Amino acid sequence: QVQLVESGGGSVQAGGSLRLSCAASGSIGSINRMGWYRQAPGKQRELVAHITSGGFTNYADSVKGRFTISRDNAKNTVTVNMQMNSLKPEDTAVYYCNAQVAWITYWGQGTQVTVSS
C-alpha cells in the first residue's frame, strides 16, 4: 500500500508560478514511477509529468519548458515536487498525484490550480 498526500496549488495570475508537492509513504520501495495528472472541467484526465525511480522524466508537450518535476528520497517517504512557471489559464485544473507500483495505480485526493487571465 502507498499513501499519497498532496500540498500546494491555489490561485495565481497568468505568468505566475506555483509549486505542487506529493509525499508518498508506505511501500515506497516498490514505486516505479510518480507524477502528476490533471483534469479540467469537461475534459479527460491527462498526464502532466512523471519521474521514474531512476530519475527519468517525461512531460506533456503543453508544459515542456515551463514545468519541472523532481524527486526527493528520504528514509520513509518519497516526495515528488513539480515547479510550475509561466502558468497559463489553460493550466487550470485539478491536479492529481499518481504513483505506479507494478500494475497498481495510486492517486492523491487532488488539488486545485486556478490561473486567471
Accessible surface in RSA format (square Angstrom, percent):
REM  Atomic radii and reference values for relative SASA: ProtOr
REM  Chains: A
REM  Algorithm: Lee & Richards
REM  Probe-radius: 1.40
REM  Slices: 20
REM RES _ NUM      All-atoms   Total-Side   Main-Chain    Non-polar    All polar
REM                ABS   REL    ABS   REL    ABS   REL    ABS   REL    ABS   REL
RES GLN A   1   146.15  81.7 119.92  87.6  26.23  62.4  46.35  98.7  99.80  75.7
RES VAL A   2     9.22   6.1   0.72   0.6   8.51  20.5   0.72   0.6   8.51  23.1
RES GLN A   3    87.90  49.2  83.85  61.3   4.05   9.6  53.83 114.6  34.08  25.8
RES LEU A   4    19.86  11.1   0.75   0.5  19.10  48.0   0.75   0.5  19.10  51.4
RES VAL A   5    97.06  63.9  93.87  85.0   3.19   7.7  94.32  82.0   2.74   7.4
RES GLU A   6    12.48   7.2   0.15   0.1  12.34  29.4   0.15   0.3  12.34  10.1
RES SER A   7    63.71  53.8  56.21  75.0   7.50  17.3  46.09  98.1  17.61  24.7
RES GLY A   8    44.93  55.4   0.00   N/A  44.93  55.4  22.13  60.7  22.80  51.1
RES GLY A   9    19.24  23.7   0.00   N/A  19.24  23.7   0.60   1.6  18.63  41.7
RES GLY A  10    33.08  40.8   0.00   N/A  33.08  40.8  31.19  85.6   1.89   4.2
RES SER A  11    94.17  79.6  63.40  84.6  30.77  70.9  37.38  79.6  56.79  79.6
RES VAL A  12    32.20  21.2  22.26  20.2   9.94  23.9  30.87  26.8   1.33   3.6
RES GLN A  13   129.85  72.6 127.52  93.2   2.33   5.5  34.82  74.1  95.03  72.1
RES ALA A  14    50.86  46.8  26.46  40.8  24.40  55.5  26.79  37.7  24.07  63.8
RES GLY A  15    55.10  68.0   0.00   N/A  55.10  68.0  30.18  82.8  24.92  55.8
RES GLY A  16    21.31  26.3   0.00   N/A  21.31  26.3  20.40  56.0   0.91   2.0
RES SER A  17    56.47  47.7  37.27  49.7  19.20  44.2  20.54  43.7  35.92  50.3
RES LEU A  18    31.01  17.3  25.55  18.3   5.46  13.7  31.01  21.8   0.00   0.0
RES ARG A  19   123.25  51.7 110.55  56.4  12.70  30.2  45.22  61.8  78.04  47.3
RES LEU A  20     0.00   0.0   0.00   0.0   0.00   0.0   0.00   0.0   0.00   0.0
RES SER A  21    26.63  22.5  26.38  35.2   0.26   0.6  12.64  26.9  13.99  19.6
RES CYS A  22     0.11   0.1   0.00   0.0   0.11   0.3   0.11   0.3   0.00   0.0
RES ALA A  23    37.99  34.9  35.45  54.7   2.54   5.8  35.80  50.4   2.19   5.8
RES ALA A  24     0.00   0.0   0.00   0.0   0.00   0.0   0.00   0.0   0.00   0.0
RES SER A  25    40.42  34.2  40.42  53.9   0.00   0.0  24.25  51.6  16.17  22.7
RES GLY A  26    48.17  59.4   0.00   N/A  48.17  59.4  25.42  69.8  22.74  50.9
RES SER A  27    54.38  46.0  43.25  57.7  11.13  25.6  26.30  56.0  28.08  39.3
RES ILE A  28    26.47  15.1  21.84  16.3   4.63  11.2  21.84  15.7   4.63  12.6
RES GLY A  29    81.43 100.4   0.00   N/A  81.43 100.4  45.04 123.6  36.39  81.5
RES SER A  30    50.38  42.6  35.51  47.4  14.87  34.3  44.62  95.0   5.75   8.1
RES ILE A  31     5.34   3.0   0.00   0.0   5.34  12.9   0.00   0.0   5.34  14.5
RES ASN A  32    75.78  52.3  72.31  69.9   3.47   8.4  22.59  54.4  53.19  51.4
RES ARG A  33    76.36  32.1  76.36  38.9   0.00   0.0   6.53   8.9  69.84  42.3
RES MET A  34     0.12   0.1   0.00   0.0   0.12   0.3   0.12   0.1   0.00   0.0
RES GLY A  35     0.23   0.3   0.00   N/A   0.23   0.3   0.18   0.5   0.05   0.1
RES TRP A  36     0.00   0.0   0.00   0.0   0.00   0.0   0.00   0.0   0.00   0.0
RES TYR A  37    46.46  21.7  46.46  26.4   0.00   0.0  22.40  16.8  24.06  29.7
RES ARG A  38    15.88   6.7  15.70   8.0   0.18   0.4   2.70   3.7  13.19   8.0
RES GLN A  39    63.17  35.3  58.95  43.1   4.22  10.0  11.11  23.7  52.05  39.5
RES ALA A  40    22.12  20.3  18.74  28.9   3.38   7.7  19.20  27.0   2.92   7.7
RES PRO A  41   124.60  90.8  95.85  87.4  28.75 104.5 108.63  89.7  15.97  99.3
RES GLY A  42    91.89 113.3   0.00   N/A  91.89 113.3  45.64 125.3  46.24 103.6
RES LYS A  43   142.09  69.3 130.00  79.8  12.09  28.8  81.66  73.5  60.43  64.4
RES GLN A  44   161.80  90.5 148.80 108.8  13.00  31.0  53.37 113.6 108.44  82.2
RES ARG A  45    87.96  36.9  63.71  32.5  24.25  57.7  22.80  31.2  65.16  39.5
RES GLU A  46    82.43  47.3  77.60  58.7   4.83  11.5  30.11  58.2  52.32  42.7
RES LEU A  47    45.94  25.6  36.36  26.0   9.58  24.1  36.36  25.5   9.58  25.8
RES VAL A  48     0.41   0.3   0.11   0.1   0.29   0.7   0.41   0.4   0.00   0.0
RES ALA A  49     0.00   0.0   0.00   0.0   0.00   0.0   0.00   0.0   0.00   0.0
RES HIS A  50    27.20  14.9  27.20  18.9   0.00   0.0  14.94  15.4  12.26  14.3
RES ILE A  51    10.92   6.2  10.92   8.1   0.00   0.0  10.92   7.9   0.00   0.0
RES THR A  52    36.10  25.7  36.10  36.6   0.00   0.0  35.28  47.4   0.81   1.2
RES SER A  53    72.56  61.3  47.74  63.7  24.81  57.2  19.99  42.6  52.57  73.6
RES GLY A  54    61.70  76.1   0.00   N/A  61.70  76.1  32.13  88.2  29.57  66.2
RES GLY A  55    41.64  51.4   0.00   N/A  41.64  51.4  22.19  60.9  19.45  43.6
RES PHE A  56   156.33  78.2 153.05  94.8   3.27   8.5 156.26  94.7   0.07   0.2
RES THR A  57    65.55  46.6  35.21  35.7  30.34  72.3  12.45  16.7  53.11  80.3
RES ASN A  58    66.10  45.6  63.17  61.0   2.93   7.1  13.96  33.6  52.14  50.4
RES TYR A  59    45.02  21.0  37.10  21.1   7.92  20.6  30.09  22.6  14.93  18.4
RES ALA A  60    24.96  22.9  15.88  24.5   9.08  20.7  24.96  35.1   0.00   0.0
RES ASP A  61   119.31  83.6  97.08  96.6  22.22  52.5  37.69  88.7  81.61  81.4
RES SER A  62    63.86  54.0  43.07  57.5  20.79  47.9  51.34 109.3  12.52  17.5
RES VAL A  63     0.13   0.1   0.13   0.1   0.00   0.0   0.13   0.1   0.00   0.0
RES LYS A  64   119.71  58.4 100.17  61.5  19.54  46.5  56.24  50.6  63.47  67.6
RES GLY A  65    87.39 107.8   0.00   N/A  87.39 107.8  43.34 118.9  44.05  98.7
RES ARG A  66    29.17  12.2  24.65  12.6   4.52  10.8  24.00  32.8   5.17   3.1
RES PHE A  67     5.84   2.9   0.00   0.0   5.84  15.2   0.00   0.0   5.84  16.7
RES THR A  68    78.53  55.9  76.77  77.8   1.76   4.2  48.46  65.1  30.08  45.5
RES ILE A  69     6.81   3.9   0.00   0.0   6.81  16.4   0.00   0.0   6.81  18.5
RES SER A  70    46.37  39.2  44.47  59.3   1.90   4.4  35.23  75.0  11.14  15.6
RES ARG A  71    43.57  18.3  18.54   9.4  25.04  59.6   8.49  11.6  35.09  21.3
RES ASP A  72    83.47  58.5  78.69  78.3   4.78  11.3  28.70  67.5  54.77  54.6
RES ASN A  73   107.35  74.0  71.49  69.1  35.86  86.3  27.96  67.3  79.39  76.7
RES ALA A  74    63.11  58.0  42.93  66.2  20.18  45.9  53.34  75.1   9.78  25.9
RES LYS A  75   190.54  93.0 154.05  94.5  36.49  86.9 107.62  96.9  82.91  88.3
RES ASN A  76   103.04  71.1  94.29  91.1   8.75  21.1  29.48  71.0  73.56  71.1
RES THR A  77    50.06  35.6  49.90  50.6   0.16   0.4  35.65  47.9  14.41  21.8
RES VAL A  78     6.81   4.5   6.81   6.2   0.00   0.0   6.81   5.9   0.00   0.0
RES THR A  79    34.34  24.4  34.12  34.6   0.22   0.5  18.73  25.2  15.61  23.6
RES VAL A  80     0.03   0.0   0.03   0.0   0.00   0.0   0.03   0.0   0.00   0.0
RES ASN A  81     8.62   5.9   8.52   8.2   0.10   0.2   0.65   1.6   7.97   7.7
RES MET A  82     0.00   0.0   0.00   0.0   0.00   0.0   0.00   0.0   0.00   0.0
RES GLN A  83    52.23  29.2  51.53  37.7   0.70   1.7  25.14  53.5  27.09  20.5
RES MET A  84     0.00   0.0   0.00   0.0   0.00   0.0   0.00   0.0   0.00   0.0
RES ASN A  85    59.52  41.0  59.52  57.5   0.00   0.0  15.60  37.6  43.91  42.4
RES SER A  86    59.67  50.4  55.05  73.5   4.62  10.6  19.25  41.0  40.42  56.6
RES LEU A  87     2.19   1.2   0.00   0.0   2.19   5.5   0.00   0.0   2.19   5.9
RES LYS A  88    86.72  42.3  86.36  53.0   0.35   0.8  39.50  35.6  47.22  50.3
RES PRO A  89    54.93  40.0  47.71  43.5   7.22  26.2  48.05  39.7   6.88  42.7
RES GLU A  90   121.42  69.7  94.99  71.9  26.43  62.9  60.97 117.9  60.45  49.4
RES ASP A  91     0.87   0.6   0.87   0.9   0.00   0.0   0.00   0.0   0.87   0.9
RES THR A  92    36.66  26.1  33.02  33.5   3.65   8.7  31.36  42.1   5.30   8.0
RES ALA A  93     1.88   1.7   0.95   1.5   0.92   2.1   1.88   2.6   0.00   0.0
RES VAL A  94    43.51  28.6  43.39  39.3   0.12   0.3  43.39  37.7   0.12   0.3
RES TYR A  95     0.00   0.0   0.00   0.0   0.00   0.0   0.00   0.0   0.00   0.0
RES TYR A  96    38.88  18.2  38.88  22.1   0.00   0.0  10.28   7.7  28.60  35.3
RES CYS A  97     0.00   0.0   0.00   0.0   0.00   0.0   0.00   0.0   0.00   0.0
RES ASN A  98     5.96   4.1   5.96   5.8   0.00   0.0   0.00   0.0   5.96   5.8
RES ALA A  99     0.00   0.0   0.00   0.0   0.00   0.0   0.00   0.0   0.00   0.0
RES GLN A 100    33.44  18.7  33.44  24.4   0.00   0.0  12.43  26.5  21.01  15.9
RES VAL A 101    20.45  13.5  20.45  18.5   0.00   0.0  20.45  17.8   0.00   0.0
RES ALA A 102    60.22  55.4  31.53  48.7  28.69  65.3  48.07  67.7  12.14  32.2
RES TRP A 103   217.24  87.2 187.10  90.6  30.14  70.8 175.24  93.4  42.00  68.1
RES ILE A 104    71.32  40.6  68.17  50.8   3.15   7.6  71.32  51.4   0.00   0.0
RES THR A 105    56.94  40.5  34.14  34.6  22.80  54.3  18.68  25.1  38.26  57.8
RES TYR A 106    35.19  16.4  32.44  18.5   2.74   7.1  26.64  20.0   8.55  10.5
RES TRP A 107   106.15  42.6  76.04  36.8  30.10  70.7  59.16  31.5  46.99  76.2
RES GLY A 108     9.26  11.4   0.00   N/A   9.26  11.4   2.24   6.2   7.02  15.7
RES GLN A 109   124.35  69.5  89.14  65.1  35.21  83.8  68.29 145.4  56.06  42.5
RES GLY A 110    14.88  18.3   0.00   N/A  14.88  18.3   0.65   1.8  14.23  31.9
RES THR A 111    22.44  16.0  16.46  16.7   5.98  14.3  11.08  14.9  11.36  17.2
RES GLN A 112    85.43  47.8  77.00  56.3   8.43  20.1  48.83 103.9  36.60  27.8
RES VAL A 113     0.00   0.0   0.00   0.0   0.00   0.0   0.00   0.0   0.00   0.0
RES THR A 114    49.24  35.0  49.11  49.8   0.12   0.3  38.99  52.4  10.24  15.5
RES VAL A 115     6.57   4.3   0.00   0.0   6.57  15.8   0.00   0.0   6.57  17.8
RES SER A 116    55.60  47.0  49.38  65.9   6.22  14.3  44.01  93.7  11.59  16.2
RES SER A 117   125.81 106.3  68.53  91.5  57.27 131.9  55.30 117.8  70.50  98.8
END  Absolute sums over single chains surface
CHAIN  1 A     6051.5       4535.6       1516.0       3257.0       2794.5
END  Absolute sums over all chains
TOTAL          6051.5       4535.6       1516.0       3257.0       2794.5
